[in-house]
Amino acid sequence: MANYNGFPWVGQGFWAEAKTKDRHLRLFSAVTEVGEVGCVFDMQAKAWIAREWADDLEDGKRRAEAIAKGVLNTLPPIDWKASP
């Protein structure tokens, strides 16, 4: 549990944005009711692109970045922020 300050709670996690000239994605690494996930949301289409189960929040970040890179073909610098 290296990613947590104490016991993880639902909703805890991180988010980031990946923008190119024609795409805008929001990346998430979060704790859900059944475990950690890495996922990507298309802000223009208002739809989830993909969600993958993760071992922990850091793994969720890596998985979300990999999904975004597959969609965008190249990944701009990612600045992860703690979820409020």
N, CA, C and O atoms as a Tinker XYZ file with bonds, in Angstrom:
   336  protein
     1  N      0.818000   -1.183000    0.000000    73     2
     2  CA     0.000000    0.000000    0.000000    64     1     3
     3  C      0.870000    1.259000    0.000000    63     2     4     5
     4  O      0.595000    2.201000    0.742000    81     3
     5  N      1.893000    1.277000   -0.808000    73     3     6
     6  CA     2.816000    2.396000   -0.844000    64     5     7
     7  C      2.178000    3.684000   -1.353000    63     6     8     9
     8  O      2.710000    4.762000   -1.088000    81     7
     9  N      1.059000    3.615000   -2.073000    73     7    10
    10  CA     0.422000    4.794000   -2.651000    64     9    11
    11  C     -0.552000    5.485000   -1.714000    63    10    12    13
    12  O     -1.119000    6.513000   -2.085000    81    11
    13  N     -0.764000    4.975000   -0.543000    73    11    14
    14  CA    -1.822000    5.467000    0.320000    64    13    15
    15  C     -1.271000    6.013000    1.623000    63    14    16    17
    16  O     -0.259000    5.543000    2.141000    81    15
    17  N     -1.964000    7.018000    2.138000    73    15    18
    18  CA    -1.701000    7.503000    3.494000    64    17    19
    19  C     -2.730000    6.824000    4.370000    63    18    20    21
    20  O     -3.799000    7.385000    4.610000    81    19
    21  N     -2.435000    5.635000    4.850000    73    19    22
    22  CA    -3.416000    4.860000    5.604000    64    21    23
    23  C     -4.186000    3.935000    4.674000    63    22    24    25
    24  O     -3.669000    3.509000    3.641000    81    23
    25  N     -5.404000    3.632000    5.041000    73    23    26
    26  CA    -6.231000    2.704000    4.276000    64    25    27
    27  C     -6.874000    3.414000    3.082000    63    26    28    29
    28  O     -7.407000    4.510000    3.252000    81    27
    29  N     -6.841000    2.824000    1.871000    73    27    30
    30  CA    -7.434000    3.489000    0.700000    64    29    31
    31  C     -8.958000    3.579000    0.814000    63    30    32    33
    32  O     -9.599000    2.680000    1.359000    81    31
    33  N     -9.529000    4.662000    0.299000    73    31    34
    34  CA   -10.980000    4.818000    0.319000    64    33    35
    35  C    -11.499000    5.031000   -1.103000    63    34    36    37
    36  O    -10.759000    5.489000   -1.974000    81    35
    37  N    -12.738000    4.709000   -1.333000    73    35    38
    38  CA   -13.369000    4.851000   -2.648000    64    37    39
    39  C    -13.321000    6.320000   -3.049000    63    38    40    41
    40  O    -13.676000    7.202000   -2.268000    81    39
    41  N    -12.881000    6.565000   -4.262000    73    39    42
    42  CA   -12.776000    7.921000   -4.775000    64    41    43
    43  C    -11.382000    8.504000   -4.685000    63    42    44    45
    44  O    -11.081000    9.497000   -5.346000    81    43
    45  N    -10.530000    7.900000   -3.877000    73    43    46
    46  CA    -9.148000    8.371000   -3.767000    64    45    47
    47  C     -8.451000    8.098000   -5.089000    63    46    48    49
    48  O     -8.697000    7.068000   -5.717000    81    47
    49  N     -7.588000    9.002000   -5.519000    73    47    50
    50  CA    -6.854000    8.752000   -6.744000    64    49    51
    51  C     -6.251000   10.003000   -7.343000    63    50    52    53
    52  O     -5.999000   10.994000   -6.658000    81    51
    53  N     -6.025000    9.925000   -8.655000    73    51    54
    54  CA    -5.367000   10.981000   -9.406000    64    53    55
    55  C     -6.057000   11.168000  -10.746000    63    54    56    57
    56  O     -6.738000   10.270000  -11.239000    81    55
    57  N     -5.873000   12.352000  -11.331000    73    55    58
    58  CA    -6.388000   12.620000  -12.665000    64    57    59
    59  C     -5.380000   13.494000  -13.406000    63    58    60    61
    60  O     -4.555000   14.176000  -12.798000    81    59
    61  N     -5.471000   13.454000  -14.734000    73    59    62
    62  CA    -4.597000   14.261000  -15.583000    64    61    63
    63  C     -5.295000   14.473000  -16.915000    63    62    64    65
    64  O     -6.262000   13.785000  -17.241000    81    63
    65  N     -4.793000   15.434000  -17.679000    73    63    66
    66  CA    -5.338000   15.676000  -19.008000    64    65    67
    67  C     -4.248000   15.475000  -20.044000    63    66    68    69
    68  O     -3.076000   15.770000  -19.811000    81    67
    69  N     -4.665000   14.966000  -21.193000    73    67    70
    70  CA    -3.785000   14.815000  -22.347000    64    69    71
    71  C     -4.489000   15.481000  -23.519000    63    70    72    73
    72  O     -5.553000   15.041000  -23.954000    81    71
    73  N     -3.879000   16.552000  -24.026000    73    71    74
    74  CA    -4.487000   17.299000  -25.125000    64    73    75
    75  C     -3.542000   17.341000  -26.317000    63    74    76    77
    76  O     -2.335000   17.538000  -26.178000    81    75
    77  N     -4.124000   17.152000  -27.478000    73    75    78
    78  CA    -3.429000   17.396000  -28.726000    64    77    79
    79  C     -4.288000   18.398000  -29.484000    63    78    80    81
    80  O     -5.304000   18.857000  -28.960000    81    79
    81  N     -3.903000   18.743000  -30.699000    73    79    82
    82  CA    -4.683000   19.762000  -31.413000    64    81    83
    83  C     -6.098000   19.299000  -31.733000    63    82    84    85
    84  O     -6.989000   20.132000  -31.902000    81    83
    85  N     -6.330000   17.977000  -31.823000    73    83    86
    86  CA    -7.674000   17.513000  -32.175000    64    85    87
    87  C     -8.302000   16.546000  -31.179000    63    86    88    89
    88  O     -9.409000   16.063000  -31.418000    81    87
    89  N     -7.627000   16.248000  -30.065000    73    87    90
    90  CA    -8.185000   15.341000  -29.041000    64    89    91
    91  C     -7.980000   15.902000  -27.657000    63    90    92    93
    92  O     -6.994000   16.589000  -27.389000    81    91
    93  N     -8.929000   15.600000  -26.770000    73    91    94
    94  CA    -8.840000   16.007000  -25.368000    64    93    95
    95  C     -9.282000   14.827000  -24.520000    63    94    96    97
    96  O    -10.460000   14.467000  -24.505000    81    95
    97  N     -8.336000   14.230000  -23.818000    73    95    98
    98  CA    -8.616000   13.068000  -22.976000    64    97    99
    99  C     -8.373000   13.412000  -21.514000    63    98   100   101
   100  O     -7.506000   14.224000  -21.191000    81    99
   101  N     -9.141000   12.792000  -20.645000    73    99   102
   102  CA    -8.900000   12.912000  -19.205000    64   101   103
   103  C     -8.554000   11.517000  -18.693000    63   102   104   105
   104  O     -9.292000   10.559000  -18.921000    81   103
   105  N     -7.427000   11.417000  -18.002000    73   103   106
   106  CA    -6.928000   10.154000  -17.476000    64   105   107
   107  C     -7.213000   10.076000  -15.987000    63   106   108   109
   108  O     -7.146000   11.079000  -15.277000    81   107
   109  N     -7.532000    8.874000  -15.520000    73   107   110
   110  CA    -7.819000    8.663000  -14.106000    64   109   111
   111  C     -7.100000    7.428000  -13.587000    63   110   112   113
   112  O     -6.946000    6.440000  -14.304000    81   111
   113  N     -6.669000    7.493000  -12.359000    73   111   114
   114  CA    -6.209000    6.348000  -11.593000    64   113   115
   115  C     -6.940000    6.474000  -10.265000    63   114   116   117
   116  O     -6.721000    7.431000   -9.522000    81   115
   117  N     -7.806000    5.514000   -9.964000    73   115   118
   118  CA    -8.684000    5.699000   -8.807000    64   117   119
   119  C     -8.987000    4.397000   -8.094000    63   118   120   121
   120  O     -8.837000    3.307000   -8.645000    81   119
   121  N     -9.419000    4.545000   -6.849000    73   119   122
   122  CA    -9.897000    3.424000   -6.053000    64   121   123
   123  C    -11.412000    3.344000   -6.235000    63   122   124   125
   124  O    -12.119000    4.328000   -6.015000    81   123
   125  N    -11.910000    2.170000   -6.637000    73   123   126
   126  CA   -13.342000    1.952000   -6.767000    64   125   127
   127  C    -13.790000    0.998000   -5.662000    63   126   128   129
   128  O    -12.992000    0.591000   -4.818000    81   127
   129  N    -15.055000    0.651000   -5.678000    73   127   130
   130  CA   -15.591000   -0.258000   -4.669000    64   129   131
   131  C    -14.945000   -1.634000   -4.721000    63   130   132   133
   132  O    -14.899000   -2.337000   -3.712000    81   131
   133  N    -14.446000   -2.024000   -5.892000    73   131   134
   134  CA   -13.894000   -3.371000   -6.042000    64   133   135
   135  C    -12.399000   -3.405000   -6.343000    63   134   136   137
   136  O    -11.843000   -4.479000   -6.571000    81   135
   137  N    -11.750000   -2.264000   -6.349000    73   135   138
   138  CA   -10.310000   -2.248000   -6.578000    64   137   139
   139  C     -9.854000   -1.008000   -7.320000    63   138   140   141
   140  O    -10.649000   -0.112000   -7.599000    81   139
   141  N     -8.573000   -0.962000   -7.636000    73   139   142
   142  CA    -7.998000    0.179000   -8.344000    64   141   143
   143  C     -8.149000    0.007000   -9.849000    63   142   144   145
   144  O     -8.133000   -1.109000  -10.369000    81   143
   145  N     -8.297000    1.153000  -10.548000    73   143   146
   146  CA    -8.421000    1.151000  -12.005000    64   145   147
   147  C     -7.605000    2.278000  -12.603000    63   146   148   149
   148  O     -7.312000    3.280000  -11.951000    81   147
   149  N     -7.249000    2.087000  -13.859000    73   147   150
   150  CA    -6.707000    3.146000  -14.696000    64   149   151
   151  C     -7.689000    3.290000  -15.839000    63   150   152   153
   152  O     -8.038000    2.294000  -16.473000    81   151
   153  N     -8.148000    4.509000  -16.123000    73   151   154
   154  CA    -9.140000    4.673000  -17.180000    64   153   155
   155  C     -8.972000    6.005000  -17.882000    63   154   156   157
   156  O     -8.319000    6.921000  -17.380000    81   155
   157  N     -9.586000    6.090000  -19.073000    73   155   158
   158  CA    -9.469000    7.279000  -19.916000    64   157   159
   159  C    -10.853000    7.668000  -20.414000    63   158   160   161
   160  O    -11.628000    6.820000  -20.857000    81   159
   161  N    -11.157000    8.979000  -20.334000    73   159   162
   162  CA   -12.429000    9.535000  -20.762000    64   161   163
   163  C    -12.173000   10.517000  -21.893000    63   162   164   165
   164  O    -11.292000   11.371000  -21.789000    81   163
   165  N    -12.947000   10.401000  -22.983000    73   163   166
   166  CA   -12.852000   11.318000  -24.116000    64   165   167
   167  C    -13.743000   12.516000  -23.813000    63   166   168   169
   168  O    -14.966000   12.382000  -23.772000    81   167
   169  N    -13.149000   13.677000  -23.603000    73   167   170
   170  CA   -13.899000   14.866000  -23.215000    64   169   171
   171  C    -14.778000   15.398000  -24.344000    63   170   172   173
   172  O    -15.810000   16.013000  -24.073000    81   171
   173  N    -14.401000   15.179000  -25.593000    73   171   174
   174  CA   -15.199000   15.661000  -26.713000    64   173   175
   175  C    -16.402000   14.762000  -26.972000    63   174   176   177
   176  O    -17.512000   15.245000  -27.196000    81   175
   177  N    -16.177000   13.455000  -26.941000    73   175   178
   178  CA   -17.262000   12.500000  -27.202000    64   177   179
   179  C    -18.110000   12.248000  -25.953000    63   178   180   181
   180  O    -19.182000   11.649000  -26.031000    81   179
   181  N    -17.616000   12.715000  -24.795000    73   179   182
   182  CA   -18.304000   12.480000  -23.512000    64   181   183
   183  C    -18.552000   10.982000  -23.299000    63   182   184   185
   184  O    -19.660000   10.552000  -22.979000    81   183
   185  N    -17.479000   10.203000  -23.489000    73   183   186
   186  CA   -17.598000    8.744000  -23.369000    64   185   187
   187  C    -16.290000    8.161000  -22.843000    63   186   188   189
   188  O    -15.204000    8.687000  -23.087000    81   187
   189  N    -16.431000    7.051000  -22.108000    73   187   190
   190  CA   -15.252000    6.324000  -21.636000    64   189   191
   191  C    -14.630000    5.583000  -22.804000    63   190   192   193
   192  O    -15.331000    4.962000  -23.603000    81   191
   193  N    -13.305000    5.652000  -22.899000    73   191   194
   194  CA   -12.579000    4.925000  -23.938000    64   193   195
   195  C    -12.234000    3.533000  -23.445000    63   194   196   197
   196  O    -12.483000    2.545000  -24.135000    81   195
   197  N    -11.664000    3.455000  -22.258000    73   195   198
   198  CA   -11.265000    2.151000  -21.713000    64   197   199
   199  C    -11.036000    2.266000  -20.218000    63   198   200   201
   200  O    -10.779000    3.342000  -19.677000    81   199
   201  N    -11.140000    1.112000  -19.575000    73   199   202
   202  CA   -10.875000    1.000000  -18.135000    64   201   203
   203  C    -10.163000   -0.319000  -17.910000    63   202   204   205
   204  O    -10.586000   -1.357000  -18.420000    81   203
   205  N     -9.088000   -0.277000  -17.149000    73   203   206
   206  CA    -8.326000   -1.492000  -16.847000    64   205   207
   207  C     -8.104000   -1.593000  -15.343000    63   206   208   209
   208  O     -7.844000   -0.592000  -14.675000    81   207
   209  N     -8.208000   -2.796000  -14.824000    73   207   210
   210  CA    -7.907000   -3.039000  -13.416000    64   209   211
   211  C     -6.425000   -2.837000  -13.199000    63   210   212   213
   212  O     -5.613000   -3.139000  -14.073000    81   211
   213  N     -6.074000   -2.326000  -12.031000    73   211   214
   214  CA    -4.678000   -2.042000  -11.705000    64   213   215
   215  C     -4.320000   -2.651000  -10.352000    63   214   216   217
   216  O     -5.191000   -2.943000   -9.533000    81   215
   217  N     -3.027000   -2.834000  -10.141000    73   215   218
   218  CA    -2.544000   -3.368000   -8.862000    64   217   219
   219  C     -2.600000   -2.320000   -7.752000    63   218   220   221
   220  O     -2.856000   -2.646000   -6.593000    81   219
   221  N     -2.358000   -1.061000   -8.114000    73   219   222
   222  CA    -2.394000    0.053000   -7.167000    64   221   223
   223  C     -2.526000    1.338000   -7.969000    63   222   224   225
   224  O     -2.662000    1.288000   -9.191000    81   223
   225  N     -2.488000    2.479000   -7.310000    73   223   226
   226  CA    -2.687000    3.749000   -8.010000    64   225   227
   227  C     -1.575000    4.058000   -9.005000    63   226   228   229
   228  O     -1.849000    4.598000  -10.076000    81   227
   229  N     -0.341000    3.733000   -8.682000    73   227   230
   230  CA     0.760000    3.969000   -9.629000    64   229   231
   231  C      0.590000    3.109000  -10.877000    63   230   232   233
   232  O      0.831000    3.578000  -11.989000    81   231
   233  N      0.181000    1.864000  -10.702000    73   231   234
   234  CA    -0.091000    0.997000  -11.835000    64   233   235
   235  C     -1.269000    1.543000  -12.642000    63   234   236   237
   236  O     -1.268000    1.463000  -13.870000    81   235
   237  N     -2.265000    2.095000  -11.964000    73   235   238
   238  CA    -3.404000    2.711000  -12.646000    64   237   239
   239  C     -2.968000    3.882000  -13.514000    63   238   240   241
   240  O     -3.489000    4.065000  -14.614000    81   239
   241  N     -2.019000    4.675000  -13.033000    73   239   242
   242  CA    -1.489000    5.791000  -13.833000    64   241   243
   243  C     -0.809000    5.260000  -15.091000    63   242   244   245
   244  O     -1.030000    5.766000  -16.191000    81   243
   245  N      0.024000    4.231000  -14.912000    73   243   246
   246  CA     0.734000    3.655000  -16.062000    64   245   247
   247  C     -0.254000    3.103000  -17.092000    63   246   248   249
   248  O     -0.072000    3.295000  -18.295000    81   247
   249  N     -1.292000    2.422000  -16.621000    73   247   250
   250  CA    -2.277000    1.852000  -17.525000    64   249   251
   251  C     -3.058000    2.934000  -18.259000    63   250   252   253
   252  O     -3.301000    2.812000  -19.459000    81   251
   253  N     -3.453000    3.990000  -17.555000    73   251   254
   254  CA    -4.169000    5.093000  -18.196000    64   253   255
   255  C     -3.292000    5.777000  -19.242000    63   254   256   257
   256  O     -3.770000    6.122000  -20.323000    81   255
   257  N     -2.020000    5.975000  -18.928000    73   255   258
   258  CA    -1.103000    6.591000  -19.891000    64   257   259
   259  C     -0.930000    5.708000  -21.119000    63   258   260   261
   260  O     -0.856000    6.217000  -22.237000    81   259
   261  N     -0.866000    4.397000  -20.929000    73   259   262
   262  CA    -0.727000    3.479000  -22.064000    64   261   263
   263  C     -1.969000    3.523000  -22.953000    63   262   264   265
   264  O     -1.852000    3.499000  -24.179000    81   263
   265  N     -3.150000    3.587000  -22.351000    73   263   266
   266  CA    -4.386000    3.690000  -23.132000    64   265   267
   267  C     -4.379000    4.987000  -23.934000    63   266   268   269
   268  O     -4.656000    4.981000  -25.133000    81   267
   269  N     -4.060000    6.104000  -23.269000    73   267   270
   270  CA    -4.046000    7.401000  -23.940000    64   269   271
   271  C     -3.024000    7.433000  -25.076000    63   270   272   273
   272  O     -3.292000    7.991000  -26.140000    81   271
   273  N     -1.865000    6.839000  -24.851000    73   271   274
   274  CA    -0.840000    6.812000  -25.896000    64   273   275
   275  C     -1.336000    6.019000  -27.104000    63   274   276   277
   276  O     -1.048000    6.385000  -28.244000    81   275
   277  N     -2.073000    4.943000  -26.867000    73   275   278
   278  CA    -2.630000    4.173000  -27.972000    64   277   279
   279  C     -3.653000    4.958000  -28.773000    63   278   280   281
   280  O     -3.766000    4.775000  -29.986000    81   279
   281  N     -4.398000    5.829000  -28.109000    73   279   282
   282  CA    -5.409000    6.642000  -28.784000    64   281   283
   283  C     -4.765000    7.823000  -29.517000    63   282   284   285
   284  O     -5.120000    8.115000  -30.659000    81   283
   285  N     -3.827000    8.494000  -28.865000    73   283   286
   286  CA    -3.228000    9.702000  -29.424000    64   285   287
   287  C     -2.003000    9.439000  -30.299000    63   286   288   289
   288  O     -1.555000   10.335000  -31.015000    81   287
   289  N     -1.465000    8.239000  -30.252000    73   287   290
   290  CA    -0.243000    7.834000  -30.955000    64   289   291
   291  C      1.023000    8.420000  -30.335000    63   290   292   293
   292  O      2.091000    7.819000  -30.450000    81   291
   293  N      0.933000    9.539000  -29.704000    73   291   294
   294  CA     2.038000   10.136000  -28.970000    64   293   295
   295  C      1.450000   10.773000  -27.720000    63   294   296   297
   296  O      0.325000   11.273000  -27.750000    81   295
   297  N      2.187000   10.761000  -26.637000    73   295   298
   298  CA     1.645000   11.246000  -25.375000    64   297   299
   299  C      2.340000   12.541000  -24.968000    63   298   300   301
   300  O      3.558000   12.563000  -24.793000    81   299
   301  N      1.562000   13.634000  -24.815000    73   299   302
   302  CA     2.181000   14.864000  -24.315000    64   301   303
   303  C      2.596000   14.677000  -22.855000    63   302   304   305
   304  O      2.206000   13.687000  -22.235000    81   303
   305  N      3.372000   15.598000  -22.294000    73   303   306
   306  CA     3.739000   15.479000  -20.877000    64   305   307
   307  C      2.484000   15.414000  -20.003000    63   306   308   309
   308  O      1.535000   16.172000  -20.202000    81   307
   309  N      2.495000   14.499000  -19.036000    73   307   310
   310  CA     1.339000   14.271000  -18.162000    64   309   311
   311  C      1.645000   14.824000  -16.774000    63   310   312   313
   312  O      2.679000   14.510000  -16.185000    81   311
   313  N      0.740000   15.648000  -16.259000    73   311   314
   314  CA     0.873000   16.230000  -14.921000    64   313   315
   315  C     -0.258000   15.687000  -14.067000    63   314   316   317
   316  O     -1.373000   16.207000  -14.113000    81   315
   317  N      0.015000   14.644000  -13.286000    73   315   318
   318  CA    -1.002000   14.014000  -12.439000    64   317   319
   319  C     -1.304000   14.893000  -11.239000    63   318   320   321
   320  O     -0.395000   15.437000  -10.611000    81   319
   321  N     -2.594000   15.032000  -10.920000    73   319   322
   322  CA    -3.051000   15.798000   -9.766000    64   321   323
   323  C     -3.868000   14.896000   -8.860000    63   322   324   325
   324  O     -4.578000   14.012000   -9.339000    81   323
   325  N     -3.775000   15.109000   -7.565000    73   323   326
   326  CA    -4.586000   14.318000   -6.622000    64   325   327
   327  C     -6.049000   14.710000   -6.791000    63   326   328   329
   328  O     -6.379000   15.887000   -6.943000    81   327
   329  N     -6.916000   13.704000   -6.762000    73   327   330
   330  CA    -8.352000   13.976000   -6.844000    64   329   331
   331  C     -8.795000   14.689000   -5.574000    63   330   332   333
   332  O     -8.306000   14.408000   -4.480000    81   331
   333  N     -9.734000   15.621000   -5.744000    73   331   334
   334  CA   -10.198000   16.368000   -4.551000    64   333   335
   335  C    -10.967000   15.491000   -3.598000    63   334   336
   336  O    -11.422000   15.963000   -2.556000    81   335
